[in-house]
Amino acid sequence: MTRDSSPVRAERDIRQRVKNLNLDLASIDVVHNIFRASTAMRNCYEQELLVQHNLTFTGFTTLWVLWVWGSMEAYQLAEEVGISKSTLTGAVKTLERLNLAERLPHARDGRRIIVRATRKGKSLVRALYPRFNALEKEITSDLSKGEKAKLAKGLRVLLHTLEKRDK
């Protein structure tokens, strides 16, 4: 199996632009490649799976979080999805219009909102998630099992580092 791990054009262009700035190029490579890979994957999921259901990646992620963890307050849902509360409002409105999620008043505080997936929303996630995994498998097919484990571990380290920064 021949795999191409050479720097992509964007990496070469960035290195050329910043070569005289005395920067940590290895860190730039890591972060920029994570960004480019995540953007490309997100676009792939939207174009190949979600567009036919009138969903964005953010909308699906919102629904997936509700499927995994159940109903939750809007502020908590926004945190779990990794979006602002205003972005969540738009995503939930779309999910409601599609009858995939619903907003409910909080039992003790009328200013707070609970969001939950509908039966239709849960069914859609159950139907789509194996297809997501098939794309995940395809996207990572050039990595060995050991490389996948090492990459996942390295990304977890980055996530923990970011969590420490936020505290």
N, CA and C of each residue as an Amber inpcrd file, in Angstrom:
protein
   501
   0.8420000  -1.1710000   0.0000000   0.0000000   0.0000000   0.0000000
   0.8910000   1.2390000   0.0000000   0.6970000   2.1030000  -0.9710000
   1.4470000   3.3490000  -1.0620000   0.6210000   4.4610000  -0.4450000
   1.2140000   5.1470000   0.5200000   0.5180000   6.2480000   1.1820000
   1.3210000   7.5150000   0.9970000   0.6200000   8.5900000   0.7840000
   1.2840000   9.8760000   0.6110000   1.1960000  10.6470000   1.9180000
   2.3220000  10.8410000   2.5560000   2.3550000  11.6370000   3.7890000
   3.1990000  12.8950000   3.5980000   3.4480000  13.2270000   2.3330000
   4.2430000  14.4270000   2.0590000   3.4260000  15.6740000   2.3880000
   4.1060000  16.7610000   2.7100000   3.3810000  17.9980000   3.0240000
   2.4920000  18.4330000   1.8600000   1.2890000  18.8660000   2.1980000
   0.3780000  19.3680000   1.1700000   0.8080000  20.7780000   0.7780000
   0.2680000  21.2610000  -0.3280000   0.6450000  22.5710000  -0.8430000
   0.4760000  23.6600000   0.2090000  -0.6200000  23.6200000   0.9580000
  -0.8560000  24.6540000   1.9770000   0.2700000  24.6680000   3.0060000
   0.7280000  23.4790000   3.4130000   1.8370000  23.4020000   4.3730000
   3.0990000  24.0410000   3.8070000   3.3960000  23.7010000   2.5650000
   4.5950000  24.2640000   1.9340000   4.4800000  25.7840000   1.8210000
   3.3010000  26.2690000   1.4460000   3.0960000  27.7200000   1.3190000
   3.2470000  28.4220000   2.6630000   2.6700000  27.8290000   3.7100000
   2.7720000  28.4210000   5.0510000   4.2300000  28.4690000   5.4900000
   4.9340000  27.3510000   5.3200000   6.3510000  27.3060000   5.7150000
   7.1590000  28.3830000   4.9820000   6.8790000  28.5440000   3.7110000
   7.5870000  29.5600000   2.9280000   7.2950000  30.9570000   3.4720000
   6.0380000  31.2230000   3.8090000   5.6300000  32.5490000   4.2730000
   6.2320000  32.8870000   5.6350000   6.3580000  31.9000000   6.5340000
   6.7720000  32.1890000   7.9150000   8.2040000  31.7680000   8.2260000
   8.9570000  31.3580000   7.2220000  10.2800000  30.7880000   7.4760000
  11.2240000  31.7180000   8.2330000  11.0620000  33.0100000   8.1180000
  11.9610000  33.9580000   8.7850000  11.4140000  34.4860000  10.1070000
  10.3360000  33.9100000  10.5970000   9.7060000  34.4140000  11.8260000
  10.0940000  33.6320000  13.0780000  10.9490000  32.6320000  12.9470000
  11.4090000  31.8330000  14.0790000  10.2330000  31.2100000  14.8450000
   9.3570000  30.5300000  14.1210000   8.1790000  29.9000000  14.7130000
   8.3740000  28.3950000  14.8420000   7.5460000  27.7700000  15.6580000
   7.5490000  26.3160000  15.8290000   6.7540000  25.7090000  14.6720000
   7.4600000  25.3340000  13.6230000   6.8050000  24.8350000  12.4160000
   6.1120000  23.4990000  12.6380000   6.6540000  22.6720000  13.5080000
   6.0180000  21.3800000  13.7830000   4.6330000  21.5850000  14.3990000
   4.5120000  22.5500000  15.3070000   3.2070000  22.8440000  15.9090000
   2.2480000  23.4170000  14.8760000   2.7650000  24.2760000  14.0180000
   1.9360000  24.8190000  12.9380000   1.4190000  23.6830000  12.0630000
   2.3050000  22.7550000  11.6910000   1.9030000  21.6180000  10.8540000
   0.7850000  20.8200000  11.5140000   0.9370000  20.5260000  12.8020000
  -0.0690000  19.7280000  13.5150000  -1.4170000  20.4360000  13.5200000
  -1.4300000  21.6630000  14.0030000  -2.6980000  22.3780000  14.1710000
  -3.3620000  22.6600000  12.8240000  -2.5870000  23.0930000  11.8480000
  -3.1800000  23.3930000  10.5430000  -3.6870000  22.1340000   9.8540000
  -2.9790000  21.0170000  10.0100000  -3.4630000  19.7730000   9.4110000
  -4.7190000  19.2660000  10.1090000  -4.8080000  19.4370000  11.4270000
  -6.0450000  19.0660000  12.1320000  -7.2020000  19.9000000  11.5860000
  -6.9830000  21.1980000  11.4680000  -8.0340000  22.0810000  10.9590000
  -8.4610000  21.6840000   9.5490000  -7.4870000  21.4960000   8.6560000
  -7.8280000  21.1510000   7.2740000  -8.5180000  19.7940000   7.1920000
  -8.0250000  18.8240000   7.9630000  -8.6480000  17.4970000   7.9380000
 -10.0730000  17.5540000   8.4810000 -10.2760000  18.2780000   9.5830000
 -11.6270000  18.3340000  10.1570000 -12.5880000  19.0620000   9.2210000
 -12.1260000  20.1040000   8.5620000 -12.9750000  20.8150000   7.6050000
 -13.3350000  19.9120000   6.4310000 -12.3570000  19.1860000   5.9220000
 -12.6080000  18.2800000   4.7970000 -13.5700000  17.1650000   5.1950000
 -13.4060000  16.6190000   6.4070000 -14.3050000  15.5620000   6.8630000
 -15.7170000  16.0910000   7.0530000 -15.8290000  17.2490000   7.6610000
 -17.1410000  17.8690000   7.8780000 -17.8570000  18.0710000   6.5350000
 -17.1360000  18.5960000   5.5500000 -17.7200000  18.7880000   4.2220000
 -18.1460000  17.4620000   3.6000000 -17.3370000  16.4430000   3.7720000
 -17.6490000  15.1140000   3.2510000 -18.9470000  14.5900000   3.8700000
 -19.0630000  14.6850000   5.1890000 -20.2750000  14.2150000   5.8690000
 -21.5020000  14.9840000   5.3970000 -21.3630000  16.2990000   5.2850000
 -22.5150000  17.1040000   4.8580000 -22.9320000  16.7450000   3.4340000
 -21.9700000  16.6560000   2.5310000 -22.2900000  16.4230000   1.1240000
 -22.7730000  15.0030000   0.8550000 -22.1960000  14.0240000   1.5500000
 -22.5260000  12.6360000   1.2460000 -23.6600000  12.0610000   2.0840000
 -23.9000000  12.6210000   3.2690000 -24.9140000  12.0350000   4.1490000
 -26.0110000  12.9910000   4.5830000 -25.6620000  14.2070000   4.8920000
 -26.5940000  15.0750000   5.6020000 -27.4720000  15.9320000   4.7100000
 -26.9720000  16.3350000   3.5580000 -27.7330000  17.2470000   2.7020000
 -29.0860000  16.6480000   2.3210000 -29.1400000  15.3600000   2.1200000
 -30.4040000  14.7240000   1.7310000 -31.4280000  14.7240000   2.8610000
 -30.9790000  15.0320000   4.0760000 -31.8860000  15.1230000   5.2310000
 -32.0560000  16.5700000   5.6880000 -31.5850000  17.5040000   4.8660000
 -31.6530000  18.9440000   5.1830000 -30.9380000  19.2890000   6.4840000
 -29.8500000  18.5730000   6.7640000 -29.0850000  18.7960000   7.9860000
 -27.7040000  19.3430000   7.6740000 -27.2210000  20.1870000   8.5680000
 -25.8280000  20.6110000   8.5550000 -25.0680000  19.7030000   9.5140000
 -23.7590000  19.8040000   9.4850000 -22.9590000  19.0360000  10.4330000
 -23.2930000  19.4530000  11.8620000 -23.4760000  20.7530000  12.0850000
 -23.8270000  21.2470000  13.4210000 -25.1760000  20.7010000  13.8600000
 -26.1380000  20.6910000  12.9660000 -27.4530000  20.1440000  13.3000000
 -27.3740000  18.6740000  13.6440000 -26.6270000  17.9130000  12.8420000
 -26.4920000  16.4910000  13.1350000 -25.7660000  16.2800000  14.4580000
 -24.7030000  17.0330000  14.6930000 -23.9580000  16.8850000  15.9420000
 -24.8540000  17.1810000  17.1370000 -25.6840000  18.2020000  17.0290000
 -26.6300000  18.5310000  18.0930000 -27.5580000  17.3520000  18.3470000
 -28.1010000  16.7930000  17.2960000 -29.0030000  15.6530000  17.4150000
 -28.2780000  14.4350000  17.9710000 -27.0500000  14.2210000  17.5370000
 -26.2490000  13.0830000  18.0080000 -25.9800000  13.1940000  19.5100000
 -25.6300000  14.4030000  19.9840000 -25.3940000  14.6110000  21.4190000
 -26.6560000  14.2730000  22.2030000 -27.8070000  14.7010000  21.7170000
 -29.0730000  14.3820000  22.3960000 -29.3490000  12.8830000  22.3650000
 -28.9810000  12.2270000  21.2820000 -29.1690000  10.7830000  21.1570000
 -28.2870000  10.0360000  22.1610000 -27.0510000  10.4850000  22.3040000
 -26.1040000   9.8090000  23.1980000 -26.4250000  10.0870000  24.6630000
 -26.6190000  11.3630000  25.0300000 -26.7450000  11.7470000  26.4350000
 -28.1580000  12.0890000  26.8740000 -29.0870000  12.1480000  25.9550000
 -30.4720000  12.4450000  26.3150000 -30.7300000  13.9360000  26.4320000
 -31.9280000  14.2600000  26.8580000 -32.3610000  15.6540000  26.9830000
 -31.4160000  16.4300000  27.8810000 -31.2450000  17.7150000  27.5560000
 -30.4150000  18.5700000  28.4040000 -30.7770000  20.0250000  28.1890000
 -30.3240000  20.8400000  29.1370000 -30.5620000  22.2730000  29.0170000
 -29.7820000  22.8260000  27.8310000 -30.3350000  23.8840000  27.2540000
 -29.7500000  24.4610000  26.0450000 -28.3020000  24.8910000  26.2550000
 -27.9880000  25.5320000  27.3850000 -26.6070000  25.9900000  27.5990000
 -25.6450000  24.8070000  27.6370000 -26.0740000  23.7040000  28.2700000
 -25.2290000  22.5130000  28.3640000 -25.0750000  21.8620000  26.9850000
 -26.1480000  21.8280000  26.2290000 -26.1050000  21.2630000  24.8830000
 -25.1390000  22.0560000  24.0000000 -25.2000000  23.3740000  24.0880000
 -24.2740000  24.2120000  23.3130000 -22.8270000  23.8820000  23.6780000
 -22.5510000  23.7130000  24.9680000 -21.1910000  23.3610000  25.4040000
 -20.7700000  22.0140000  24.8460000 -21.6500000  21.0240000  24.9280000
 -21.3170000  19.6730000  24.4520000 -21.0690000  19.6530000  22.9430000
 -21.8450000  20.4280000  22.2020000 -21.6890000  20.4730000  20.7450000
 -20.4820000  21.3240000  20.3560000 -20.1030000  22.2540000  21.2420000
 -18.9650000  23.1230000  20.9650000 -19.3440000  24.3330000  20.1330000
 -20.5430000  24.8640000  20.3900000 -21.0290000  26.0210000  19.6460000
 -21.5870000  27.0530000  20.6200000 -21.8220000  28.2510000  20.1230000
 -22.4070000  29.2980000  20.9570000 -23.9000000  29.0280000  21.1570000
 -24.4650000  29.6680000  22.1700000 -25.9030000  29.5090000  22.4150000
 -26.7210000  30.0500000  21.2430000 -26.2560000  31.1320000  20.6330000
 -27.0070000  31.6790000  19.4940000 -26.9630000  30.7330000  18.2910000
 -25.8310000  30.0830000  18.0690000 -25.7430000  29.0970000  16.9910000
 -26.6450000  27.9110000  17.2980000 -26.6720000  27.5050000  18.5670000
 -27.5450000  26.3980000  18.9650000 -29.0070000  26.7430000  18.7010000
 -29.3910000  27.9730000  18.9800000 -30.7810000  28.3860000  18.7560000
 -31.1910000  28.1290000  17.3070000 -30.3470000  28.5220000  16.3730000
 -30.6420000  28.2860000  14.9620000 -30.6860000  26.8100000  14.6190000
 -29.7440000  26.0400000  15.1610000 -29.7070000  24.6010000  14.8900000
 -30.9610000  23.9210000  15.4280000 -31.3580000  24.2830000  16.6450000
 -32.5380000  23.6590000  17.2520000 -33.8040000  24.0600000  16.4970000
 -33.8920000  25.2980000  16.0520000 -35.0610000  25.7160000  15.2550000
 -35.1870000  24.8620000  13.9970000 -34.0620000  24.6140000  13.3400000
 -34.0790000  23.7610000  12.1510000 -34.4990000  22.3490000  12.5170000
 -33.9430000  21.8050000  13.6000000 -34.3040000  20.4530000  14.0300000
 -35.7820000  20.3710000  14.3970000 -36.3060000  21.4110000  15.0220000
 -37.7390000  21.4430000  15.3510000 -38.5860000  21.4600000  14.0780000
 -38.2030000  22.2890000  13.1210000 -38.9450000  22.3830000  11.8650000
 -38.9890000  21.0280000  11.1580000 -37.9220000  20.2400000  11.3050000
 -37.8440000  18.9120000  10.6960000 -38.4480000  17.8320000  11.5920000
 -38.9770000  18.2400000  12.7480000 -39.5490000  17.3200000  13.7360000
 -38.5180000  16.3050000  14.2460000 -37.2730000  16.7640000  14.4060000
 -36.2010000  15.9000000  14.8980000 -35.8550000  16.1850000  16.3570000
 -36.2120000  17.3690000  16.8320000 -35.9600000  17.7490000  18.2300000
 -37.0600000  18.7050000  18.6570000 -37.1590000  18.8880000  19.9700000
 -38.1420000  19.8300000  20.5020000 -37.5870000  20.5310000  21.7240000
 -38.0770000  21.7530000  21.9140000 -37.7250000  22.5400000  23.0950000
 -38.8660000  22.4320000  24.0940000 -38.4830000  22.2650000  25.3500000
 -39.4660000  22.1640000  26.4250000 -39.0960000  23.1530000  27.5120000
 -40.0860000  23.6930000  28.2190000 -39.7610000  24.6000000  29.3230000
 -39.1360000  23.8320000  30.4850000 -38.2240000  24.4690000  31.1780000
 -37.6190000  23.8960000  32.3750000 -38.6970000  23.7910000  33.4510000
 -38.6730000  22.7410000  34.2340000 -39.7170000  22.5030000  35.2380000
 -39.7760000  23.5970000  36.3000000 -38.6330000  24.1820000  36.6710000
 -38.6080000  25.1550000  37.7710000 -38.2660000  26.5780000  37.3580000
 -37.7570000  26.7610000  36.1450000 -37.3250000  28.0970000  35.7340000
 -37.7420000  28.3410000  34.2850000 -38.7370000  29.1740000  34.0970000
 -39.2810000  29.4340000  32.7730000 -38.3080000  30.0640000  31.8020000
 -37.2070000  30.6200000  32.2960000 -36.2040000  31.2150000  31.4090000
 -35.3010000  30.1630000  30.7890000 -35.2780000  28.9860000  31.3810000
 -34.3940000  27.9190000  30.9060000 -35.1630000  26.9740000  29.9860000
 -34.4370000  26.3950000  29.0470000 -35.0370000  25.5260000  28.0280000
 -34.3550000  24.1600000  28.0660000 -35.1630000  23.1260000  27.9360000
 -34.6650000  21.7590000  27.7870000 -34.8460000  21.3770000  26.3190000
 -33.8420000  20.7390000  25.7540000 -33.9290000  20.2760000  24.3690000
 -33.8530000  18.7570000  24.3870000 -34.7200000  18.1360000  23.6050000
 -34.6650000  16.6740000  23.4960000 -34.9250000  16.2500000  22.0620000
 -34.3750000  15.1130000  21.7130000 -34.6030000  14.5390000  20.3870000
 -35.9810000  13.8940000  20.3700000 -36.6550000  14.0160000  19.2500000
 -37.9330000  13.3280000  19.0830000 -37.6540000  11.8750000  18.6970000
 -38.6960000  11.0860000  18.6570000 -38.5450000   9.6980000  18.2150000
 -37.9810000   9.6730000  16.7880000 -38.4880000  10.5640000  15.9320000
 -37.9920000  10.6470000  14.5520000 -36.5080000  11.0290000  14.5300000
 -36.1020000  11.9500000  15.4020000 -34.7040000  12.3610000  15.4700000
 -33.7900000  11.2250000  15.9010000 -34.2280000  10.4880000  16.9230000
 -33.4340000   9.3490000  17.3950000 -33.3130000   8.2870000  16.3100000
 -34.4060000   8.0350000  15.6070000 -34.3810000   7.0400000  14.5250000
 -33.4300000   7.4570000  13.4080000 -33.4260000   8.7480000  13.0940000
 -32.5360000   9.2330000  12.0430000 -31.0720000   9.0550000  12.4350000
 -30.7280000   9.3890000  13.6750000 -29.3340000   9.2130000  14.1110000
 -28.9590000   7.7370000  14.0580000 -29.8430000   6.8670000  14.5500000
 -29.5620000   5.4220000  14.5060000 -29.3420000   4.9490000  13.0700000
 -30.1020000   5.5040000  12.1430000 -29.9620000   5.0990000  10.7410000
 -28.6950000   5.6660000  10.1060000 -28.3460000   6.9030000  10.4470000
 -27.1920000   7.5540000   9.8180000 -25.8560000   7.1760000  10.4370000
 -25.8350000   6.8620000  11.7230000 -24.5450000   6.6790000  12.3880000
 -23.6990000   5.5530000  11.7840000 -24.2820000   4.4190000  11.3980000
 -23.4500000   3.4120000  10.7250000 -22.8490000   3.9270000   9.4110000
 -23.5600000   4.7970000   8.7170000 -23.0290000   5.3740000   7.4820000
 -21.9060000   6.3620000   7.7950000 -22.0450000   7.0870000   8.8980000
 -20.9470000   7.9490000   9.3540000 -19.7140000   7.0920000   9.6110000
 -19.9220000   5.9810000  10.3090000 -18.7970000   5.1200000  10.6370000
 -18.1580000   4.5350000   9.3860000 -18.9570000   4.2300000   8.3790000
 -18.3910000   3.7320000   7.1210000 -17.4780000   4.7900000   6.4920000
 -17.8920000   6.0570000   6.5600000 -17.0240000   7.1300000   6.0560000
 -15.7870000   7.2850000   6.9280000 -15.9570000   7.1630000   8.2470000
 -14.8010000   7.2300000   9.1500000 -13.8000000   6.1310000   8.8070000
 -14.3240000   4.9480000   8.5500000 -13.4680000   3.8150000   8.1950000
 -12.7360000   4.0860000   6.8810000 -13.4590000   4.6320000   5.9030000
 -12.8410000   4.9590000   4.6140000 -11.7720000   6.0400000   4.7700000
 -12.0970000   7.0850000   5.5320000 -11.1720000   8.2050000   5.7230000
  -9.8840000   7.7530000   6.4030000  -9.9840000   6.7930000   7.3120000
  -8.8100000   6.3310000   8.0650000  -8.2190000   5.0370000   7.5030000
  -8.6740000   4.6220000   6.3310000  -8.2690000   3.3180000   5.7940000
  -6.7790000   3.2010000   5.4940000  -6.0890000   4.2950000   5.2650000
  -4.6530000   4.2220000   4.9930000  -3.8120000   4.2090000   6.2640000
  -4.4600000   4.2600000   7.4140000  -3.7470000   4.1720000   8.6920000
  -3.8640000   2.7610000   9.2400000  -2.7770000   2.2610000   9.8100000
  -2.8350000   0.9560000  10.4670000  -3.6050000   1.0960000  11.7790000
  -3.9580000  -0.0280000  12.3690000  -4.6600000  -0.0080000  13.6560000
  -3.8180000   0.7210000  14.7030000  -2.5190000   0.4660000  14.6990000
  -1.6150000   1.1360000  15.6380000  -1.5290000   2.6380000  15.3960000
  -1.4940000   3.0310000  14.1240000  -1.4610000   4.4650000  13.8020000
  -2.7450000   5.1630000  14.2360000  -3.8750000   4.4730000  14.0560000
  -5.1500000   5.0460000  14.5020000  -5.1390000   5.2550000  16.0120000
  -4.6590000   4.2550000  16.7410000  -4.6110000   4.3600000  18.2060000
  -3.6790000   5.4910000  18.6380000  -2.5230000   5.5900000  17.9900000
  -1.5590000   6.6400000  18.3350000  -2.1210000   8.0280000  18.0160000
  -2.7680000   8.1630000  16.8780000  -3.3640000   9.4420000  16.5030000
  -4.4820000   9.8210000  17.4740000  -5.3520000   8.8670000  17.7970000
  -6.4440000   9.1410000  18.7420000  -5.8870000   9.5650000  20.0990000
  -4.8320000   8.8920000  20.5400000  -4.2170000   9.2460000  21.8260000
  -3.6250000  10.6570000  21.7690000  -2.9320000  10.9790000  20.7030000
  -2.3530000  12.3140000  20.5620000  -3.4170000  13.4020000  20.5330000
  -4.5240000  13.1370000  19.8540000  -5.6160000  14.1160000  19.8140000
  -6.2570000  14.2840000  21.1900000  -6.3560000  13.1900000  21.9530000
  -6.8830000  13.3030000  23.3210000  -5.9740000  14.1770000  24.1820000
  -4.6680000  14.0380000  24.0080000  -3.7250000  14.8860000  24.7480000
  -3.9840000  16.3530000  24.4090000  -4.1650000  16.6600000  23.1290000
  -4.4650000  18.0390000  22.7310000  -5.7640000  18.5280000  23.3640000
  -6.7850000  17.6800000  23.3700000  -8.0670000  18.0690000  23.9740000
  -7.9140000  18.3570000  25.4590000  -7.1560000  17.5110000  26.1670000
  -6.9270000  17.7470000  27.6010000  -6.1350000  19.0390000  27.8230000
  -5.1730000  19.3110000  26.9550000  -4.4070000  20.5600000  27.0600000
  -5.3290000  21.7610000  26.8870000  -6.2190000  21.6910000  25.9280000
  -7.1690000  22.7880000  25.7070000  -8.1340000  22.9360000  26.8800000
  -8.5660000  21.8180000  27.4470000  -9.4600000  21.8840000  28.6180000
  -8.7640000  22.5640000  29.7910000  -7.4730000  22.2620000  29.9910000
  -6.7220000  22.9030000  31.0820000  -6.6170000  24.4080000  30.8640000
  -6.4720000  24.8290000  29.6170000  -6.3840000  26.2630000  29.3120000
  -7.6780000  26.9840000  29.6730000  -8.7990000  26.3010000  29.4970000
 -10.1070000  26.9180000  29.7310000 -10.4590000  27.0450000  31.2040000
  -9.7080000  26.3780000  32.0670000 -10.0390000  26.4080000  33.5050000
  -9.4120000  27.5830000  34.1900000
